[in-house]
């Protein structure tokens, strides 16, 4: 292999609850998506509570083998159901990763992107999100349940907003597009659906029936019965050789899944510790037959390590605070408050930072990125963008008030609890309103259009930070920068929703669209990409 190929560094493709995905070139010279399984934070706690061990894909080879076989089974079945409108990404191989101390799985590389967020360049009523949910996810869930793959509906987004990020759009050779199911491996058990009807009507009863929560479960007996029932149609669609391979892959899935799912809680917990190098094989053999001794050992280890864990957490926070450029940040904010040129510069740097983040996520093309940046510099600066810069410049002072000064005043008894809570909730709105009220008075004196919309929006928590971009949208002309900022802000709200939020989730997309009814109608902009051509699932 050429040295230049060997030297190409891996690039990060994504990070989720089940692990990290890298784009790499393997030893055979092929570019693949390498998924290194992981377990951390709240997800790890949930796994321990409900599964008795961290993410099984991290440490249990039978679970990883089942994942490989599962993709091999549902690749042809999804093709049978959806034709060329949807495909499942197949696994190339799996192996233990010594550096990560976890299993990894190499997958076919998808040259595609996730669903487009609403932006100045995507306001089309030809809605890809609605198409995906209606034409793909809903029938996919029905087909999965009918074929015995009731545990996979979690990854297909059934009551799970995070599941939307498991699907991407890729281009075909003929220039059209199709959906791709890229992630079939869960990071948490299927027990926290956002839809309470789905939670109580499906996931909880399934957990009670099985004695454990669903975690990518496939009932292979039901699956075999389904394949036998549809054998004639599958044979016509896939051919004799692929049907025979499907039968063999179902056998492999059944074997690996059974060997994984029949592990008891204590066997899983001991097995994870053994695989991760925390105990020896002799210790594992001793403890697996003595559950009480094992859990006492685990409890003592947790108790003993808690002080050091807390100290490490405090140390991380203190180092993060120490590394913050606090003095330069406040100096720059002060300069922006007294200098129009510095306000404009601050605003431009903030906007460029947000534009670049969208481009990295392939939510903007390079030409769209250039167009947005050019729109900031190729026309006279809008006074409303400079006003937005003032709101940005006041943020460090508002945060210092909320996180430092007010808590000190509360501890000293200068303010009581109710006053403290009121000031915490209204400090940002109050600072914005004082400035915007001054701008109202100025506009009345100079007979300029008063920023009434910015004043009223600025009173709102969180959304008030983007009062002047919203005002700009109502100034009588289409402004792509302001439209981008408002949609970017709305998407950020969805990303920070606990449990069900994050990039490319249904939560982010719905939040991104919440502001659309509040914005003036400016006509329909072209879609970020053509809508995938979908055909109905096979009967």
C-alpha positions as CSV (number, residue, x, y, z in Angstrom):
1,X,0.0,0.0,0.0
2,X,1.4,3.5,-0.8
3,X,2.8,5.4,2.1
4,X,0.4,8.3,1.5
5,X,-2.6,6.0,1.9
6,X,-1.2,4.5,5.1
7,X,-0.5,8.0,6.5
8,X,-4.0,9.4,6.0
9,X,-5.4,10.1,9.5
10,X,-8.9,9.0,10.5
11,X,-11.6,11.6,10.5
12,X,-14.5,11.7,12.9
13,X,-17.9,10.9,11.3
14,X,-20.1,10.9,14.3
15,X,-20.5,10.4,18.0
16,X,-23.5,8.7,19.6
17,X,-24.7,6.9,22.7
18,X,-23.3,3.6,21.5
19,X,-19.9,4.7,20.4
20,X,-17.8,6.8,18.0
21,X,-17.6,6.4,14.2
22,X,-14.4,7.2,12.3
23,X,-13.7,7.3,8.5
24,X,-10.6,5.3,8.0
25,X,-8.8,3.3,5.3
26,X,-8.5,-0.3,6.3
27,X,-5.5,-2.7,5.7
28,X,-7.0,-3.6,2.3
29,X,-7.0,0.0,1.1
30,X,-10.8,0.5,1.4
31,X,-12.4,3.4,3.1
32,X,-14.8,2.2,5.7
33,X,-16.8,3.6,8.6
34,X,-15.2,2.2,11.8
35,X,-17.6,2.1,14.7
36,X,-15.8,1.8,18.0
37,X,-18.4,0.9,20.7
38,X,-18.4,2.9,23.9
39,X,-20.3,3.5,27.1
40,X,-20.1,6.6,29.3
41,X,-22.1,9.0,31.4
42,X,-25.8,8.7,31.9
43,X,-26.1,6.0,29.2
44,X,-23.6,3.8,31.1
45,X,-25.6,4.2,34.3
46,X,-28.8,3.2,32.5
47,X,-27.1,0.2,31.0
48,X,-25.9,-0.9,34.5
49,X,-29.3,-0.5,36.0
50,X,-31.3,-2.4,33.3
51,X,-28.7,-4.7,31.8
52,X,-26.4,-5.3,34.7
53,X,-23.3,-4.3,32.7
54,X,-22.1,-1.6,30.3
55,X,-23.1,-1.6,26.7
56,X,-22.8,-5.3,25.6
57,X,-21.4,-4.3,22.2
58,X,-18.3,-2.9,24.1
59,X,-17.3,-6.2,25.8
60,X,-19.5,-9.1,24.6
61,X,-18.3,-10.6,21.3
62,X,-21.5,-12.6,20.9
63,X,-23.4,-9.3,20.9
64,X,-21.1,-7.9,18.3
65,X,-21.4,-11.0,16.1
66,X,-25.2,-10.8,16.5
67,X,-25.0,-7.2,15.3
68,X,-23.0,-8.2,12.2
69,X,-25.5,-11.0,11.4
70,X,-28.5,-8.7,12.1
71,X,-27.2,-6.3,9.4
72,X,-26.7,-9.2,7.0
73,X,-30.2,-10.4,7.6
74,X,-32.0,-7.1,7.2
75,X,-30.0,-5.8,4.3
76,X,-31.8,-8.2,1.8
77,X,-35.1,-8.0,3.8
78,X,-35.2,-4.2,3.6
79,X,-34.4,-4.4,-0.1
80,X,-37.3,-6.8,-0.5
81,X,-39.6,-4.3,1.4
82,X,-38.5,-1.0,-0.1
83,X,-36.7,-1.9,-3.3
84,X,-34.0,0.7,-4.0
85,X,-35.6,3.4,-1.9
86,X,-33.9,2.3,1.4
87,X,-30.9,0.1,2.2
88,X,-29.2,-1.1,5.3
89,X,-25.5,-0.6,5.7
90,X,-23.7,-3.9,6.0
91,X,-20.9,-4.8,8.4
92,X,-17.5,-5.7,6.8
93,X,-15.8,-7.2,9.9
94,X,-15.4,-6.8,13.6
95,X,-12.4,-7.0,16.0
96,X,-11.3,-6.1,19.4
97,X,-9.7,-2.6,19.7
98,X,-6.8,-2.7,22.2
99,X,-6.5,1.1,22.3
100,X,-10.1,1.7,23.0
101,X,-10.5,-1.5,25.1
102,X,-13.8,-2.2,23.3
103,X,-15.0,-4.0,20.2
104,X,-15.2,-2.2,16.9
105,X,-17.1,-2.9,13.7
106,X,-16.2,-1.8,10.2
107,X,-19.1,-0.8,8.0
108,X,-19.7,0.2,4.4
109,X,-18.9,3.9,4.0
110,X,-22.0,6.0,3.1
111,X,-21.2,9.1,1.1
112,X,-24.3,11.0,2.2
113,X,-25.7,13.4,4.7
114,X,-28.5,13.6,7.3
115,X,-31.8,15.4,6.8
116,X,-31.5,19.1,6.0
117,X,-32.4,21.6,8.7
118,X,-34.6,24.6,7.7
119,X,-32.3,27.4,6.6
120,X,-32.3,30.2,4.0
121,X,-31.7,27.5,1.4
122,X,-34.2,24.9,2.5
123,X,-37.8,26.2,3.1
124,X,-39.4,23.8,0.6
125,X,-42.9,22.4,1.2
126,X,-41.6,19.3,-0.6
127,X,-40.7,18.1,2.9
128,X,-38.1,15.4,3.3
129,X,-38.7,15.0,7.0
130,X,-42.4,14.2,6.4
131,X,-41.5,11.9,3.6
132,X,-39.0,10.0,5.7
133,X,-41.5,9.6,8.6
134,X,-44.5,8.7,6.4
135,X,-42.9,6.7,3.5
136,X,-40.0,5.0,5.3
137,X,-40.1,4.9,9.1
138,X,-43.8,4.1,9.6
139,X,-43.9,1.2,7.1
140,X,-40.5,0.0,8.3
141,X,-41.7,-0.2,11.9
142,X,-44.7,-2.3,10.7
143,X,-42.5,-4.6,8.7
144,X,-40.0,-5.1,11.5
145,X,-42.7,-6.0,14.0
146,X,-44.3,-8.4,11.5
147,X,-41.0,-10.1,11.0
148,X,-40.2,-10.5,14.7
149,X,-37.7,-7.7,14.9
150,X,-39.6,-5.8,17.6
151,X,-36.4,-4.7,19.3
152,X,-35.2,-2.9,16.1
153,X,-38.1,-0.5,16.0
154,X,-36.3,1.6,18.6
155,X,-33.5,2.3,16.2
156,X,-36.1,2.9,13.5
157,X,-37.4,5.9,15.5
158,X,-40.6,4.3,17.0
159,X,-41.3,6.7,19.9
160,X,-37.6,7.5,19.9
161,X,-36.7,10.9,18.5
162,X,-33.0,10.0,18.5
163,X,-33.7,7.3,15.9
164,X,-34.1,9.8,13.1
165,X,-30.3,10.3,13.1
166,X,-29.9,6.7,12.2
167,X,-31.0,7.5,8.6
168,X,-29.1,9.4,5.9
169,X,-29.6,10.4,2.3
170,X,-27.1,9.2,-0.3
171,X,-26.9,9.8,-4.1
172,X,-27.4,7.1,-6.6
173,X,-25.4,6.8,-9.8
174,X,-28.3,8.1,-11.8
175,X,-28.5,11.4,-9.9
176,X,-31.5,10.5,-7.7
177,X,-31.3,9.9,-4.0
178,X,-32.3,7.2,-1.5
179,X,-32.5,6.7,2.3
180,X,-29.8,4.6,4.1
181,X,-30.2,3.0,7.5
182,X,-26.7,3.5,9.0
183,X,-27.1,2.5,12.6
184,X,-28.9,-0.6,13.9
185,X,-27.1,-0.8,17.3
186,X,-28.7,0.8,20.4
187,X,-26.8,2.6,23.1
188,X,-29.6,2.3,25.8
189,X,-32.4,-0.1,26.4
190,X,-35.7,0.7,24.7
191,X,-37.5,2.1,27.8
192,X,-37.5,5.9,27.5
193,X,-39.8,6.7,24.5
194,X,-40.7,10.3,24.1
195,X,-44.3,9.3,23.2
196,X,-46.0,8.1,26.4
197,X,-48.6,6.1,24.4
198,X,-45.8,4.1,22.7
199,X,-43.9,3.7,26.0
200,X,-46.9,2.4,27.8
201,X,-48.5,0.6,24.9
202,X,-45.4,-1.2,23.5
203,X,-42.1,-0.9,25.2
204,X,-43.2,-1.4,28.8
205,X,-45.5,-4.4,28.0
206,X,-42.6,-6.0,26.0
207,X,-40.2,-5.5,28.9
208,X,-42.6,-7.1,31.3
209,X,-43.3,-10.0,28.9
210,X,-39.6,-10.7,28.4
211,X,-38.5,-9.9,32.0
212,X,-36.0,-7.3,30.6
213,X,-36.2,-4.3,28.4
214,X,-35.8,-4.6,24.6
215,X,-32.3,-4.2,23.3
216,X,-32.1,-4.8,19.6
217,X,-34.0,-8.1,20.0
218,X,-35.1,-10.2,17.1
219,X,-37.4,-13.2,17.6
220,X,-35.8,-15.6,15.1
221,X,-38.6,-18.1,15.3
222,X,-41.1,-15.4,14.1
223,X,-38.5,-14.2,11.6
224,X,-38.2,-17.7,10.1
225,X,-41.9,-18.1,9.9
226,X,-42.2,-14.7,8.1
227,X,-39.5,-15.7,5.6
228,X,-41.2,-19.0,4.9
229,X,-44.5,-17.3,4.5
230,X,-43.1,-14.8,2.0
231,X,-40.6,-17.2,0.5
232,X,-42.0,-17.1,-3.0
233,X,-42.0,-13.3,-3.2
234,X,-38.6,-13.1,-1.6
235,X,-37.2,-15.6,-4.1
236,X,-38.6,-13.6,-7.0
237,X,-37.1,-10.4,-5.6
238,X,-33.7,-11.7,-4.4
239,X,-32.9,-14.9,-6.3
240,X,-32.0,-18.4,-5.1
241,X,-28.5,-17.7,-3.9
242,X,-29.4,-14.6,-1.8
243,X,-32.3,-16.4,-0.3
244,X,-30.1,-19.3,0.8
245,X,-27.6,-16.8,2.3
246,X,-30.5,-15.1,4.1
247,X,-31.5,-18.5,5.7
248,X,-27.9,-19.0,6.8
249,X,-27.6,-15.5,8.2
250,X,-30.8,-16.0,10.3
251,X,-29.2,-19.2,11.7
252,X,-26.1,-17.2,12.7
253,X,-28.1,-14.4,14.2
254,X,-30.2,-16.9,16.2
255,X,-27.1,-18.6,17.6
256,X,-25.1,-15.4,18.5
257,X,-28.1,-13.6,19.9
258,X,-29.1,-16.6,22.0
259,X,-25.6,-17.0,23.5
260,X,-25.7,-13.3,24.3
261,X,-29.2,-12.9,25.6
262,X,-29.1,-15.9,27.8
263,X,-26.4,-14.5,29.9
264,X,-27.6,-13.7,33.4
265,X,-27.0,-10.3,35.0
266,X,-24.2,-11.5,37.1
267,X,-22.6,-13.3,34.2
268,X,-22.8,-10.1,32.1
269,X,-21.4,-8.0,34.9
270,X,-18.5,-10.5,35.6
271,X,-17.9,-11.0,31.9
272,X,-17.7,-7.3,31.2
273,X,-15.1,-6.9,34.0
274,X,-13.1,-9.8,32.7
275,X,-13.1,-8.6,29.1
276,X,-12.1,-5.0,30.2
277,X,-9.2,-6.4,32.2
278,X,-10.5,-5.6,35.7
279,X,-10.4,-9.1,37.0
280,X,-8.6,-12.3,36.1
281,X,-10.1,-15.5,34.6
282,X,-9.7,-17.2,37.9
283,X,-11.6,-14.4,39.7
284,X,-14.3,-14.5,37.0
285,X,-14.8,-18.2,37.5
286,X,-15.0,-17.7,41.3
287,X,-17.5,-14.8,41.3
288,X,-19.9,-16.0,38.5
289,X,-21.2,-18.7,40.9
290,X,-21.3,-16.3,43.9
291,X,-23.5,-13.4,42.9
292,X,-23.7,-12.0,46.5
293,X,-19.9,-11.9,46.8
294,X,-19.7,-10.2,43.4
295,X,-22.2,-7.5,44.1
296,X,-20.7,-6.8,47.5
297,X,-17.3,-6.4,45.7
298,X,-18.8,-4.1,43.1
299,X,-20.6,-2.0,45.8
300,X,-17.4,-1.7,47.8
301,X,-15.4,-0.7,44.7
302,X,-18.0,1.9,43.9
303,X,-18.0,3.3,47.4
304,X,-14.2,3.3,47.6
305,X,-13.8,5.1,44.2
306,X,-16.6,7.7,44.8
307,X,-14.3,10.3,46.5
308,X,-11.6,10.0,43.9
309,X,-14.3,10.2,41.1
310,X,-15.7,13.4,42.6
311,X,-12.3,14.9,43.0
312,X,-11.5,14.1,39.4
313,X,-14.8,15.7,38.3
314,X,-14.1,18.8,40.3
315,X,-10.6,18.9,38.9
316,X,-12.0,18.7,35.4
317,X,-14.4,21.6,36.0
318,X,-11.7,23.7,37.7
319,X,-9.3,23.1,34.8
320,X,-12.0,24.0,32.3
321,X,-12.7,27.3,34.2
322,X,-9.0,28.0,34.5
323,X,-8.5,27.6,30.8
324,X,-11.4,29.9,29.9
325,X,-10.1,33.2,28.5
326,X,-12.1,35.2,31.1
327,X,-10.1,38.4,31.1
328,X,-9.8,38.6,27.2
329,X,-13.5,37.7,26.9
330,X,-14.6,40.6,29.2
331,X,-12.2,43.0,27.6
332,X,-13.4,42.2,24.1
333,X,-17.0,42.5,25.3
334,X,-16.3,45.9,26.8
335,X,-14.7,47.1,23.5
336,X,-17.7,45.8,21.6
337,X,-20.1,47.7,23.8
338,X,-18.3,51.0,23.1
339,X,-17.2,50.6,19.5
340,X,-19.6,50.0,16.5
341,X,-16.7,48.6,14.4
342,X,-15.9,46.0,17.1
343,X,-19.6,45.1,17.5
344,X,-19.8,44.4,13.8
345,X,-16.6,42.4,14.0
346,X,-17.9,40.3,17.0
347,X,-21.2,39.7,15.1
348,X,-19.4,38.6,12.0
349,X,-17.1,36.2,13.9
350,X,-20.1,34.7,15.7
351,X,-22.0,34.2,12.4
352,X,-19.0,32.7,10.6
353,X,-18.5,30.2,13.5
354,X,-22.2,29.1,13.3
355,X,-22.0,28.9,9.5
356,X,-18.9,26.7,9.7
357,X,-20.6,24.3,12.1
358,X,-23.4,23.8,9.6
359,X,-21.0,23.2,6.8
360,X,-19.1,20.6,8.8
361,X,-22.4,18.8,9.3
362,X,-23.0,19.1,5.6
363,X,-26.1,21.2,6.2
364,X,-24.7,23.9,4.0
365,X,-22.7,23.4,0.8
366,X,-19.5,25.4,0.3
367,X,-21.2,27.7,-2.2
368,X,-24.0,28.4,0.3
369,X,-21.5,29.1,3.0
370,X,-19.8,31.6,0.8
371,X,-23.1,33.2,-0.1
372,X,-24.0,33.7,3.5
373,X,-20.6,35.1,4.4
374,X,-20.7,37.4,1.4
375,X,-24.1,38.7,2.4
376,X,-22.5,40.1,5.5
377,X,-19.9,42.2,3.7
378,X,-21.2,43.0,0.2
379,X,-24.0,45.4,1.4
380,X,-24.3,48.2,3.9
381,X,-24.3,46.8,7.4
382,X,-27.7,46.5,9.0
383,X,-27.9,48.4,12.2
384,X,-30.0,45.4,13.6
385,X,-27.0,43.1,13.2
386,X,-24.9,45.6,15.1
387,X,-27.6,45.6,17.8
388,X,-27.4,41.8,17.8
389,X,-23.7,42.3,18.5
390,X,-24.6,44.3,21.6
391,X,-26.6,41.5,22.9
392,X,-23.7,39.1,22.3
393,X,-21.3,41.5,24.1
394,X,-23.5,41.6,27.2
395,X,-23.6,37.8,27.6
396,X,-20.4,37.5,29.6
397,X,-21.6,40.1,32.1
398,X,-25.1,38.5,32.3
399,X,-23.5,35.1,33.0
400,X,-21.2,36.5,35.6
401,X,-24.2,38.0,37.3
402,X,-26.2,34.7,37.1
403,X,-23.4,32.3,38.1
404,X,-21.2,34.4,40.4
405,X,-22.6,37.5,41.8
406,X,-26.2,36.4,42.6
407,X,-25.1,33.1,44.3
408,X,-22.6,35.1,46.4
409,X,-25.4,37.6,47.4
410,X,-27.7,34.6,48.3
411,X,-25.1,33.0,50.5
412,X,-24.3,36.2,52.3
413,X,-28.0,36.8,52.9
414,X,-28.1,40.0,50.8
415,X,-31.0,38.6,48.8
416,X,-33.6,36.0,49.8
417,X,-34.4,32.9,47.8
418,X,-37.4,34.3,45.9
419,X,-35.5,37.4,44.8
420,X,-32.6,35.2,43.8
421,X,-34.8,33.0,41.7
422,X,-36.6,36.0,40.1
423,X,-33.3,37.7,39.2
424,X,-31.9,34.4,37.8
425,X,-34.9,34.1,35.5
426,X,-35.1,37.7,34.4
427,X,-31.5,39.0,34.3
428,X,-30.9,38.4,30.7
429,X,-34.3,39.8,29.6
430,X,-33.8,42.8,31.8
431,X,-30.4,43.7,30.3
432,X,-31.7,43.2,26.7
433,X,-34.8,45.3,27.5
434,X,-32.8,48.2,28.9
435,X,-30.7,48.4,25.7
436,X,-33.6,47.8,23.3
437,X,-35.7,50.5,25.1
438,X,-32.9,52.9,24.6
439,X,-32.9,52.0,20.9
440,X,-36.7,52.7,20.8
441,X,-36.2,56.2,22.3
442,X,-33.4,56.8,19.8
443,X,-35.5,55.8,16.8
444,X,-38.4,58.0,18.0
445,X,-36.1,61.0,18.2
446,X,-34.4,60.3,14.8
447,X,-37.8,59.2,13.3
448,X,-36.3,55.9,12.3
449,X,-38.4,52.7,12.3
450,X,-38.7,51.7,15.9
451,X,-37.6,48.1,16.8
452,X,-40.8,47.2,18.5
453,X,-40.6,43.5,17.6
454,X,-37.1,43.3,19.0
455,X,-38.3,44.9,22.2
456,X,-41.1,42.5,22.8
457,X,-39.2,39.4,21.7
458,X,-36.2,40.5,23.9
459,X,-38.5,40.1,26.9
460,X,-38.7,36.4,26.3
461,X,-36.2,34.0,28.0
462,X,-33.7,32.3,25.6
463,X,-35.5,33.4,22.4
464,X,-34.9,37.0,23.3
465,X,-31.2,36.6,22.5
466,X,-32.2,36.6,18.8
467,X,-34.6,39.5,19.0
468,X,-32.7,41.7,16.5
469,X,-32.3,39.0,13.8
470,X,-36.1,38.5,14.1
471,X,-36.6,42.2,13.9
472,X,-34.4,42.3,10.7
473,X,-36.6,39.6,9.1
474,X,-39.6,41.9,9.6
475,X,-37.8,45.0,8.2
476,X,-39.3,44.5,4.7
477,X,-36.7,42.5,2.9
478,X,-35.4,39.0,2.8
479,X,-32.2,38.7,4.9
480,X,-30.6,35.3,4.6
481,X,-28.2,35.9,7.5
482,X,-31.0,36.7,9.9
483,X,-33.0,33.8,8.7
484,X,-30.0,31.5,9.2
485,X,-29.4,32.8,12.7
486,X,-33.0,32.3,13.8
487,X,-33.2,28.7,12.5
488,X,-29.7,27.9,13.9
489,X,-30.9,29.1,17.3
490,X,-34.1,27.1,17.2
491,X,-32.1,23.9,16.2
492,X,-29.7,24.5,19.1
493,X,-32.7,24.4,21.5
494,X,-33.6,21.0,20.2
495,X,-30.0,19.8,20.5
496,X,-29.8,20.6,24.2
497,X,-33.1,18.8,25.2
498,X,-32.0,16.1,27.7
499,X,-32.3,12.4,26.7
500,X,-34.2,13.0,23.4
501,X,-32.2,15.8,22.0
502,X,-28.9,16.0,20.0
503,X,-27.7,16.6,16.4
504,X,-29.9,15.1,13.7
505,X,-32.6,14.0,16.1
506,X,-36.3,14.5,15.4
507,X,-36.2,16.9,18.4
508,X,-33.7,19.1,16.7
509,X,-35.6,19.1,13.5
510,X,-39.0,19.9,15.1
511,X,-37.4,22.7,17.2
512,X,-35.7,24.1,14.1
513,X,-39.2,24.4,12.5
514,X,-41.0,25.9,15.5
515,X,-40.0,29.4,14.5
516,X,-41.2,29.1,10.9
517,X,-44.8,30.2,11.7
518,X,-43.4,33.3,13.4
519,X,-41.4,34.4,10.4
520,X,-42.6,36.6,7.5
521,X,-43.4,34.7,4.3
522,X,-40.6,35.2,1.8
523,X,-41.5,32.6,-0.8
524,X,-40.0,29.2,-1.3
525,X,-36.3,28.7,-1.5
526,X,-34.8,25.7,-3.3
527,X,-34.2,22.5,-1.4
528,X,-30.8,21.6,-0.1
529,X,-30.9,18.4,-2.2
530,X,-33.5,16.7,-4.4
531,X,-36.2,14.7,-2.6
532,X,-35.4,11.0,-2.6
533,X,-37.6,9.1,-5.0
534,X,-39.5,6.6,-2.9
535,X,-41.8,3.8,-3.9
536,X,-44.3,2.2,-1.6
537,X,-43.2,-0.9,0.3
538,X,-43.9,-4.3,-1.2
539,X,-47.1,-5.8,-0.1
